[in-house]
Amino acid sequence: MRRLITILALALSQLIYLLTPVQAMDGGYGEFQRLMTTPLRVLTEKANRILLQKYDDNQFGGSPEIAAMLNCLPNAAINNPSAAVAYRIADKRPDLLASHTCYDPSCEERKYRNLLDAFLKTATPGNYNDHAASCPTCYSEAILIFLWSETGASQDDINGGLRYLFDPSVHESPAITP
């Protein structure tokens, strides 16, 4: 009986491992999944620290580039730390946002090709689109993509995490037909 319980526990742990969005990543899937359940405020602070360290800029002044960016950010982004950090991510790492879909239904209605389109009107940093400033899905996705990429997650892992968290079709109940 004990052997059967051990085998079942091992099989269950393997099944859970296979069903998680990340199967193999530098440092395992623990950090990836921790980020999935971390409050946005904490994710924002973490992304801000990484941006400050990697890009040696100051969030509210210090460099002329950041001061200019803040002068032309949408008002909603200036008053929302998460949105402001997400716009900085769009400026510093447009490649990350351009390679992922936005799961906000209004982005689909607006025919955005990718998440970057919600932040920038053109691929030029500083030419901001107002949409992402007031869209929690857009700025949350941008911050998560950035942090996941910093952990070494692959594009497939990031796409899986985004789908799991933001794609409404993943959480819809199947239609029951009589």
C-alpha positions as CSV (number, residue, x, y, z in Angstrom):
1,M,0.0,0.0,0.0
2,R,2.8,2.4,0.9
3,R,4.5,1.7,-2.4
4,L,1.3,2.4,-4.3
5,I,0.9,5.8,-2.5
6,T,4.5,6.7,-3.3
7,I,4.0,5.8,-7.0
8,L,0.8,7.8,-7.1
9,A,2.5,10.8,-5.4
10,L,5.4,10.7,-7.9
11,A,3.0,10.4,-10.8
12,L,1.0,13.3,-9.6
13,S,4.0,15.5,-9.1
14,Q,5.2,14.7,-12.6
15,L,1.7,15.5,-14.0
16,I,1.7,18.9,-12.2
17,Y,5.2,19.6,-13.5
18,L,4.0,18.9,-17.1
19,L,1.0,21.1,-16.8
20,T,2.8,24.2,-15.5
21,P,3.6,26.9,-18.1
22,V,7.3,26.5,-17.6
23,Q,8.9,23.0,-17.9
24,A,12.6,23.9,-18.0
25,M,14.3,27.2,-17.3
26,D,17.4,28.4,-15.7
27,G,16.8,28.0,-12.0
28,G,13.7,25.9,-12.5
29,Y,10.1,27.0,-12.7
30,G,9.7,28.2,-9.1
31,E,10.7,31.9,-9.7
32,F,8.5,32.0,-12.9
33,Q,5.5,30.8,-11.0
34,R,6.2,33.0,-8.0
35,L,6.0,36.0,-10.3
36,M,2.6,34.7,-11.5
37,T,1.2,35.1,-8.1
38,T,3.0,38.2,-6.9
39,P,1.0,41.4,-6.5
40,L,1.4,43.9,-9.2
41,R,2.8,46.5,-6.8
42,V,5.7,44.2,-5.9
43,L,6.3,43.2,-9.6
44,T,6.4,47.0,-10.4
45,E,9.0,47.6,-7.7
46,K,11.1,44.7,-8.8
47,A,11.0,45.7,-12.5
48,N,11.8,49.3,-11.5
49,R,14.9,48.1,-9.6
50,I,16.1,46.0,-12.6
51,L,15.6,48.9,-15.0
52,L,17.6,51.3,-12.7
53,Q,20.4,48.8,-12.4
54,K,20.6,47.7,-16.0
55,Y,19.9,51.0,-17.7
56,D,21.3,53.3,-15.1
57,D,18.5,55.8,-15.3
58,N,16.4,57.5,-12.7
59,Q,12.7,57.1,-12.7
60,F,11.9,60.8,-12.1
61,G,14.7,62.8,-13.5
62,G,18.4,62.5,-13.4
63,S,18.9,61.8,-17.1
64,P,17.6,64.1,-19.8
65,E,16.2,61.0,-21.6
66,I,13.9,60.1,-18.6
67,A,12.8,63.7,-18.1
68,A,11.8,64.0,-21.7
69,M,10.0,60.6,-21.6
70,L,8.0,61.7,-18.5
71,N,7.0,65.0,-20.2
72,C,5.4,63.1,-23.1
73,L,3.9,60.1,-21.3
74,P,0.2,59.9,-21.2
75,N,-1.2,61.5,-17.9
76,A,-2.6,58.2,-16.8
77,A,0.9,56.6,-16.9
78,I,2.5,59.4,-14.9
79,N,0.0,58.9,-12.1
80,N,0.3,55.1,-12.1
81,P,3.6,53.6,-11.2
82,S,2.9,50.3,-12.9
83,A,2.0,52.0,-16.1
84,A,5.0,54.3,-16.0
85,V,7.4,51.3,-15.5
86,A,5.7,49.4,-18.3
87,Y,6.3,52.4,-20.7
88,R,9.9,52.4,-19.6
89,I,10.1,48.7,-20.5
90,A,8.5,49.5,-23.9
91,D,11.3,52.1,-24.4
92,K,14.2,50.0,-23.2
93,R,13.0,46.6,-24.5
94,P,10.6,47.0,-27.4
95,D,11.7,43.7,-28.8
96,L,10.2,41.9,-25.8
97,L,6.8,43.5,-26.2
98,A,6.8,43.2,-30.0
99,S,7.1,39.4,-29.7
100,H,4.0,38.9,-27.6
101,T,0.2,39.2,-28.0
102,C,-1.9,41.4,-25.8
103,Y,-4.9,39.5,-24.4
104,D,-6.9,42.6,-23.6
105,P,-10.1,42.5,-25.8
106,S,-9.8,46.2,-26.7
107,C,-6.3,45.6,-28.2
108,E,-7.8,43.1,-30.5
109,E,-10.6,45.5,-31.4
110,R,-8.0,48.2,-32.2
111,K,-6.1,45.7,-34.4
112,Y,-2.9,45.9,-32.5
113,R,-0.3,43.5,-34.0
114,N,1.3,42.9,-30.6
115,L,1.7,44.3,-27.1
116,L,4.1,47.0,-28.2
117,D,1.4,48.6,-30.3
118,A,-0.5,49.4,-27.1
119,F,2.5,51.4,-25.9
120,L,4.0,53.0,-29.0
121,K,2.4,54.5,-32.1
122,T,5.5,53.6,-34.1
123,A,8.5,51.6,-33.2
124,T,10.2,54.8,-32.1
125,P,10.6,55.2,-28.3
126,G,8.9,58.3,-27.1
127,N,6.0,58.2,-29.7
128,Y,3.5,56.9,-27.1
129,N,0.1,55.4,-27.6
130,D,-2.2,56.4,-24.7
131,H,-4.0,53.0,-24.6
132,A,-1.7,51.0,-22.3
133,A,-1.6,53.8,-19.7
134,S,-5.2,52.9,-18.6
135,C,-5.2,49.2,-19.5
136,P,-4.2,47.0,-16.5
137,T,-3.9,44.0,-18.8
138,C,-1.3,45.8,-21.0
139,Y,0.9,47.1,-18.3
140,S,0.7,43.9,-16.2
141,E,1.7,41.8,-19.2
142,A,4.6,44.1,-20.1
143,I,6.0,43.9,-16.5
144,L,5.6,40.2,-16.4
145,I,7.2,39.6,-19.8
146,F,10.2,41.8,-18.7
147,L,10.6,40.0,-15.4
148,W,10.2,36.5,-16.9
149,S,12.7,37.3,-19.5
150,E,15.1,38.4,-16.8
151,T,14.8,35.0,-15.2
152,G,15.8,33.4,-18.5
153,A,12.4,32.1,-19.5
154,S,12.0,31.1,-23.1
155,Q,9.5,32.8,-25.5
156,D,7.3,29.7,-25.3
157,D,7.3,29.7,-21.5
158,I,6.4,33.4,-21.5
159,N,3.6,32.9,-24.0
160,G,2.3,30.0,-21.9
161,G,2.3,32.1,-18.7
162,L,0.6,35.0,-20.5
163,R,-2.1,32.7,-21.9
164,Y,-2.7,31.1,-18.5
165,L,-3.1,34.5,-16.7
166,F,-4.7,36.6,-19.3
167,D,-6.4,34.6,-22.2
168,P,-10.1,34.4,-21.3
169,S,-10.5,31.3,-23.5
170,V,-8.2,29.4,-21.2
171,H,-10.6,30.0,-18.3
172,E,-13.9,29.7,-20.0
173,S,-16.1,26.8,-19.1
174,P,-17.0,24.5,-22.0
175,A,-20.5,25.0,-23.4
176,I,-22.8,22.3,-22.2
177,T,-25.2,21.1,-24.9
178,P,-28.4,19.3,-23.9
